[in-house]
């Protein structure tokens, strides 16, 4: 799943910064991010942003579905539309 998902143009960069080839994801927001930004999300707490590695962690079907229906492009559009 993640090989195809990360190959999409908008998912090739971190959602929070400009780092290329993100290998972590926020299950909460359905976005991909780099290792440094995932650390920042983890410090916020799992009640704010639940992060997992795209290569090392096991994912449930529900978590994969959440990623499949979101992604960096849709998340950016949502945040911009709501001026957040």
N, CA, C and O atoms as a GROMACS GRO file, in nm:
protein
  336
    1UNK      N    1   0.082  -0.120   0.000
    1UNK     CA    2   0.000   0.000   0.000
    1UNK      C    3   0.086   0.126   0.000
    1UNK      O    4   0.065   0.216  -0.081
    2UNK      N    5   0.184   0.133   0.090
    2UNK     CA    6   0.261   0.257   0.105
    2UNK      C    7   0.353   0.285  -0.013
    2UNK      O    8   0.381   0.401  -0.042
    3UNK      N    9   0.400   0.181  -0.082
    3UNK     CA   10   0.484   0.204  -0.199
    3UNK      C   11   0.407   0.284  -0.304
    3UNK      O   12   0.459   0.379  -0.362
    4UNK      N   13   0.281   0.245  -0.327
    4UNK     CA   14   0.197   0.315  -0.424
    4UNK      C   15   0.152   0.452  -0.371
    4UNK      O   16   0.149   0.550  -0.445
    5UNK      N   17   0.117   0.456  -0.243
    5UNK     CA   18   0.069   0.580  -0.181
    5UNK      C   19   0.178   0.687  -0.179
    5UNK      O   20   0.151   0.803  -0.209
    6UNK      N   21   0.300   0.648  -0.145
    6UNK     CA   22   0.412   0.743  -0.137
    6UNK      C   23   0.462   0.786  -0.274
    6UNK      O   24   0.535   0.884  -0.286
    7UNK      N   25   0.424   0.712  -0.379
    7UNK     CA   26   0.466   0.746  -0.514
    7UNK      C   27   0.384   0.862  -0.572
    7UNK      O   28   0.425   0.921  -0.673
    8UNK      N   29   0.272   0.895  -0.511
    8UNK     CA   30   0.192   1.008  -0.558
    8UNK      C   31   0.270   1.138  -0.536
    8UNK      O   32   0.337   1.154  -0.434
    9UNK      N   33   0.260   1.228  -0.630
    9UNK     CA   34   0.340   1.351  -0.628
    9UNK      C   35   0.328   1.429  -0.496
    9UNK      O   36   0.430   1.473  -0.441
   10UNK      N   37   0.208   1.446  -0.446
   10UNK     CA   38   0.189   1.525  -0.324
   10UNK      C   39   0.238   1.454  -0.198
   10UNK      O   40   0.260   1.518  -0.096
   11UNK      N   41   0.255   1.324  -0.205
   11UNK     CA   42   0.300   1.248  -0.089
   11UNK      C   43   0.451   1.224  -0.088
   11UNK      O   44   0.502   1.151  -0.003
   12UNK      N   45   0.522   1.284  -0.184
   12UNK     CA   46   0.667   1.266  -0.191
   12UNK      C   47   0.744   1.364  -0.102
   12UNK      O   48   0.866   1.354  -0.090
   13UNK      N   49   0.672   1.458  -0.042
   13UNK     CA   50   0.736   1.551   0.051
   13UNK      C   51   0.661   1.550   0.183
   13UNK      O   52   0.542   1.517   0.190
   14UNK      N   53   0.731   1.587   0.287
   14UNK     CA   54   0.673   1.593   0.421
   14UNK      C   55   0.559   1.695   0.424
   14UNK      O   56   0.569   1.801   0.362
   15UNK      N   57   0.453   1.663   0.494
   15UNK     CA   58   0.338   1.753   0.504
   15UNK      C   59   0.376   1.882   0.578
   15UNK      O   60   0.324   1.989   0.545
   16UNK      N   61   0.464   1.873   0.677
   16UNK     CA   62   0.497   1.989   0.761
   16UNK      C   63   0.616   2.069   0.714
   16UNK      O   64   0.624   2.189   0.742
   17UNK      N   65   0.710   2.007   0.644
   17UNK     CA   66   0.829   2.080   0.595
   17UNK      C   67   0.855   2.037   0.451
   17UNK      O   68   0.767   1.977   0.388
   18UNK      N   69   0.971   2.064   0.398
   18UNK     CA   70   0.998   2.032   0.257
   18UNK      C   71   1.086   1.909   0.241
   18UNK      O   72   1.139   1.886   0.132
   19UNK      N   73   1.104   1.830   0.345
   19UNK     CA   74   1.187   1.709   0.335
   19UNK      C   75   1.126   1.610   0.236
   19UNK      O   76   1.004   1.593   0.230
   20UNK      N   77   1.212   1.547   0.160
   20UNK     CA   78   1.165   1.452   0.059
   20UNK      C   79   1.157   1.311   0.115
   20UNK      O   80   1.224   1.277   0.212
   21UNK      N   81   1.074   1.229   0.052
   21UNK     CA   82   1.056   1.088   0.085
   21UNK      C   83   1.022   1.064   0.232
   21UNK      O   84   1.098   1.000   0.304
   22UNK      N   85   0.909   1.114   0.277
   22UNK     CA   86   0.869   1.093   0.417
   22UNK      C   87   0.843   0.945   0.445
   22UNK      O   88   0.789   0.873   0.361
   23UNK      N   89   0.881   0.901   0.564
   23UNK     CA   90   0.864   0.760   0.598
   23UNK      C   91   0.780   0.741   0.724
   23UNK      O   92   0.774   0.630   0.778
   24UNK      N   93   0.715   0.845   0.769
   24UNK     CA   94   0.628   0.839   0.886
   24UNK      C   95   0.493   0.897   0.847
   24UNK      O   96   0.482   0.974   0.752
   25UNK      N   97   0.390   0.861   0.922
   25UNK     CA   98   0.256   0.908   0.891
   25UNK      C   99   0.180   0.943   1.018
   25UNK      O  100   0.199   0.880   1.122
   26UNK      N  101   0.095   1.044   1.007
   26UNK     CA  102   0.002   1.075   1.114
   26UNK      C  103  -0.129   1.006   1.080
   26UNK      O  104  -0.199   1.045   0.987
   27UNK      N  105  -0.162   0.904   1.156
   27UNK     CA  106  -0.286   0.831   1.134
   27UNK      C  107  -0.405   0.924   1.159
   27UNK      O  108  -0.507   0.915   1.091
   28UNK      N  109  -0.391   1.012   1.255
   28UNK     CA  110  -0.497   1.106   1.291
   28UNK      C  111  -0.537   1.194   1.173
   28UNK      O  112  -0.655   1.213   1.145
   29UNK      N  113  -0.436   1.248   1.103
   29UNK     CA  114  -0.462   1.343   0.994
   29UNK      C  115  -0.449   1.280   0.855
   29UNK      O  116  -0.487   1.343   0.756
   30UNK      N  117  -0.396   1.159   0.846
   30UNK     CA  118  -0.381   1.094   0.716
   30UNK      C  119  -0.273   1.156   0.631
   30UNK      O  120  -0.286   1.161   0.508
   31UNK      N  121  -0.167   1.205   0.695
   31UNK     CA  122  -0.060   1.272   0.622
   31UNK      C  123   0.073   1.200   0.640
   31UNK      O  124   0.093   1.127   0.737
   32UNK      N  125   0.163   1.222   0.545
   32UNK     CA  126   0.298   1.166   0.552
   32UNK      C  127   0.395   1.274   0.597
   32UNK      O  128   0.381   1.391   0.561
   33UNK      N  129   0.494   1.234   0.677
   33UNK     CA  130   0.591   1.331   0.728
   33UNK      C  131   0.728   1.266   0.745
   33UNK      O  132   0.741   1.144   0.743
   34UNK      N  133   0.828   1.351   0.762
   34UNK     CA  134   0.965   1.305   0.783
   34UNK      C  135   0.986   1.265   0.930
   34UNK      O  136   0.898   1.286   1.014
   35UNK      N  137   1.099   1.208   0.958
   35UNK     CA  138   1.131   1.162   1.093
   35UNK      C  139   1.132   1.277   1.193
   35UNK      O  140   1.080   1.263   1.304
   36UNK      N  141   1.190   1.391   1.155
   36UNK     CA  142   1.196   1.505   1.247
   36UNK      C  143   1.057   1.556   1.282
   36UNK      O  144   1.028   1.583   1.399
   37UNK      N  145   0.972   1.570   1.184
   37UNK     CA  146   0.836   1.619   1.209
   37UNK      C  147   0.753   1.517   1.286
   37UNK      O  148   0.665   1.554   1.364
   38UNK      N  149   0.779   1.389   1.263
   38UNK     CA  150   0.705   1.288   1.339
   38UNK      C  151   0.741   1.298   1.486
   38UNK      O  152   0.656   1.273   1.572
   39UNK      N  153   0.864   1.333   1.517
   39UNK     CA  154   0.904   1.354   1.656
   39UNK      C  155   0.827   1.468   1.719
   39UNK      O  156   0.787   1.460   1.835
   40UNK      N  157   0.806   1.575   1.642
   40UNK     CA  158   0.728   1.689   1.693
   40UNK      C  159   0.583   1.646   1.717
   40UNK      O  160   0.523   1.686   1.817
   41UNK      N  161   0.528   1.567   1.627
   41UNK     CA  162   0.391   1.520   1.643
   41UNK      C  163   0.379   1.428   1.764
   41UNK      O  164   0.281   1.434   1.838
   42UNK      N  165   0.479   1.343   1.784
   42UNK     CA  166   0.477   1.251   1.898
   42UNK      C  167   0.481   1.328   2.030
   42UNK      O  168   0.418   1.288   2.128
   43UNK      N  169   0.555   1.438   2.032
   43UNK     CA  170   0.562   1.520   2.154
   43UNK      C  171   0.428   1.585   2.186
   43UNK      O  172   0.401   1.617   2.302
   44UNK      N  173   0.344   1.605   2.085
   44UNK     CA  174   0.211   1.662   2.109
   44UNK      C  175   0.121   1.565   2.185
   44UNK      O  176   0.028   1.606   2.254
   45UNK      N  177   0.150   1.436   2.170
   45UNK     CA  178   0.071   1.333   2.237
   45UNK      C  179  -0.019   1.260   2.139
   45UNK      O  180  -0.061   1.316   2.037
   46UNK      N  181  -0.047   1.135   2.169
   46UNK     CA  182  -0.128   1.053   2.079
   46UNK      C  183  -0.273   1.100   2.070
   46UNK      O  184  -0.344   1.066   1.976
   47UNK      N  185  -0.317   1.178   2.167
   47UNK     CA  186  -0.454   1.231   2.161
   47UNK      C  187  -0.464   1.344   2.059
   47UNK      O  188  -0.575   1.382   2.020
   48UNK      N  189  -0.349   1.399   2.016
   48UNK     CA  190  -0.348   1.506   1.915
   48UNK      C  191  -0.310   1.448   1.778
   48UNK      O  192  -0.380   1.471   1.680
   49UNK      N  193  -0.201   1.374   1.772
   49UNK     CA  194  -0.154   1.317   1.646
   49UNK      C  195  -0.087   1.183   1.672
   49UNK      O  196   0.017   1.176   1.738
   50UNK      N  197  -0.146   1.076   1.620
   50UNK     CA  198  -0.095   0.941   1.638
   50UNK      C  199  -0.008   0.906   1.519
   50UNK      O  200  -0.058   0.894   1.407
   51UNK      N  201   0.124   0.890   1.540
   51UNK     CA  202   0.219   0.865   1.432
   51UNK      C  203   0.264   0.720   1.428
   51UNK      O  204   0.276   0.653   1.530
   52UNK      N  205   0.288   0.673   1.304
   52UNK     CA  206   0.340   0.538   1.283
   52UNK      C  207   0.440   0.542   1.167
   52UNK      O  208   0.432   0.626   1.078
   53UNK      N  209   0.533   0.449   1.171
   53UNK     CA  210   0.628   0.434   1.061
   53UNK      C  211   0.558   0.362   0.946
   53UNK      O  212   0.480   0.270   0.968
   54UNK      N  213   0.586   0.405   0.824
   54UNK     CA  214   0.524   0.340   0.709
   54UNK      C  215   0.591   0.206   0.678
   54UNK      O  216   0.533   0.124   0.607
   55UNK      N  217   0.711   0.185   0.729
   55UNK     CA  218   0.782   0.062   0.698
   55UNK      C  219   0.802  -0.033   0.814
   55UNK      O  220   0.815  -0.154   0.792
   56UNK      N  221   0.804   0.017   0.935
   56UNK     CA  222   0.837  -0.068   1.049
   56UNK      C  223   0.717  -0.109   1.133
   56UNK      O  224   0.720  -0.215   1.196
   57UNK      N  225   0.613  -0.029   1.136
   57UNK     CA  226   0.498  -0.058   1.222
   57UNK      C  227   0.393  -0.142   1.150
   57UNK      O  228   0.385  -0.143   1.028
   58UNK      N  229   0.313  -0.211   1.228
   58UNK     CA  230   0.198  -0.285   1.174
   58UNK      C  231   0.079  -0.191   1.174
   58UNK      O  232   0.057  -0.115   1.269
   59UNK      N  233   0.002  -0.198   1.068
   59UNK     CA  234  -0.113  -0.112   1.050
   59UNK      C  235  -0.241  -0.194   1.047
   59UNK      O  236  -0.243  -0.304   0.992
   60UNK      N  237  -0.346  -0.141   1.107
   60UNK     CA  238  -0.476  -0.207   1.099
   60UNK      C  239  -0.544  -0.166   0.969
   60UNK      O  240  -0.504  -0.068   0.906
   61UNK      N  241  -0.645  -0.240   0.930
   61UNK     CA  242  -0.720  -0.205   0.810
   61UNK      C  243  -0.782  -0.066   0.823
   61UNK      O  244  -0.780   0.012   0.728
   62UNK      N  245  -0.835  -0.036   0.940
   62UNK     CA  246  -0.898   0.095   0.962
   62UNK      C  247  -0.798   0.210   0.947
   62UNK      O  248  -0.832   0.314   0.891
   63UNK      N  249  -0.674   0.191   0.995
   63UNK     CA  250  -0.572   0.294   0.981
   63UNK      C  251  -0.531   0.311   0.834
   63UNK      O  252  -0.512   0.423   0.787
   64UNK      N  253  -0.517   0.200   0.764
   64UNK     CA  254  -0.482   0.207   0.621
   64UNK      C  255  -0.592   0.276   0.542
   64UNK      O  256  -0.565   0.354   0.450
   65UNK      N  257  -0.716   0.247   0.576
   65UNK     CA  258  -0.828   0.311   0.508
   65UNK      C  259  -0.824   0.462   0.531
   65UNK      O  260  -0.846   0.540   0.438
   66UNK      N  261  -0.796   0.502   0.654
   66UNK     CA  262  -0.789   0.644   0.686
   66UNK      C  263  -0.681   0.714   0.603
   66UNK      O  264  -0.700   0.827   0.557
   67UNK      N  265  -0.569   0.646   0.583
   67UNK     CA  266  -0.462   0.703   0.500
   67UNK      C  267  -0.507   0.709   0.353
   67UNK      O  268  -0.482   0.808   0.284
   68UNK      N  269  -0.572   0.602   0.308
   68UNK     CA  270  -0.612   0.594   0.166
   68UNK      C  271  -0.710   0.704   0.128
   68UNK      O  272  -0.705   0.754   0.015
   69UNK      N  273  -0.799   0.742   0.218
   69UNK     CA  274  -0.898   0.845   0.184
   69UNK      C  275  -0.847   0.986   0.212
   69UNK      O  276  -0.919   1.083   0.188
   70UNK      N  277  -0.727   0.999   0.262
   70UNK     CA  278  -0.673   1.132   0.291
   70UNK      C  279  -0.548   1.157   0.206
   70UNK      O  280  -0.558   1.165   0.084
   71UNK      N  281  -0.435   1.169   0.268
   71UNK     CA  282  -0.312   1.201   0.196
   71UNK      C  283  -0.279   1.349   0.210
   71UNK      O  284  -0.362   1.429   0.253
   72UNK      N  285  -0.157   1.384   0.174
   72UNK     CA  286  -0.110   1.521   0.191
   72UNK      C  287  -0.191   1.623   0.110
   72UNK      O  288  -0.218   1.733   0.159
   73UNK      N  289  -0.230   1.587  -0.011
   73UNK     CA  290  -0.304   1.682  -0.097
   73UNK      C  291  -0.439   1.717  -0.036
   73UNK      O  292  -0.473   1.835  -0.026
   74UNK      N  293  -0.515   1.618   0.004
   74UNK     CA  294  -0.647   1.643   0.063
   74UNK      C  295  -0.636   1.714   0.196
   74UNK      O  296  -0.717   1.802   0.228
   75UNK      N  297  -0.536   1.678   0.275
   75UNK     CA  298  -0.518   1.743   0.405
   75UNK      C  299  -0.483   1.890   0.388
   75UNK      O  300  -0.535   1.976   0.460
   76UNK      N  301  -0.394   1.921   0.293
   76UNK     CA  302  -0.358   2.062   0.268
   76UNK      C  303  -0.480   2.142   0.223
   76UNK      O  304  -0.503   2.254   0.269
   77UNK      N  305  -0.559   2.083   0.135
   77UNK     CA  306  -0.680   2.151   0.087
   77UNK      C  307  -0.777   2.177   0.202
   77UNK      O  308  -0.837   2.285   0.210
   78UNK      N  309  -0.791   2.080   0.291
   78UNK     CA  310  -0.880   2.097   0.407
   78UNK      C  311  -0.830   2.210   0.498
   78UNK      O  312  -0.907   2.296   0.538
   79UNK      N  313  -0.701   2.208   0.531
   79UNK     CA  314  -0.646   2.310   0.621
   79UNK      C  315  -0.656   2.449   0.559
   79UNK      O  316  -0.686   2.546   0.628
   80UNK      N  317  -0.631   2.459   0.427
   80UNK     CA  318  -0.641   2.590   0.360
   80UNK      C  319  -0.785   2.640   0.355
   80UNK      O  320  -0.812   2.758   0.378
   81UNK      N  321  -0.877   2.549   0.326
   81UNK     CA  322  -1.018   2.587   0.316
   81UNK      C  323  -1.073   2.636   0.449
   81UNK      O  324  -1.162   2.721   0.453
   82UNK      N  325  -1.020   2.583   0.557
   82UNK     CA  326  -1.065   2.623   0.689
   82UNK      C  327  -0.974   2.725   0.757
   82UNK      O  328  -0.989   2.757   0.874
   83UNK      N  329  -0.878   2.775   0.678
   83UNK     CA  330  -0.783   2.878   0.724
   83UNK      C  331  -0.713   2.840   0.853
   83UNK      O  332  -0.700   2.920   0.946
   84UNK      N  333  -0.667   2.716   0.856
   84UNK     CA  334  -0.595   2.667   0.973
   84UNK      C  335  -0.448   2.651   0.945
   84UNK      O  336  -0.372   2.610   1.033
   0.00000   0.00000   0.00000
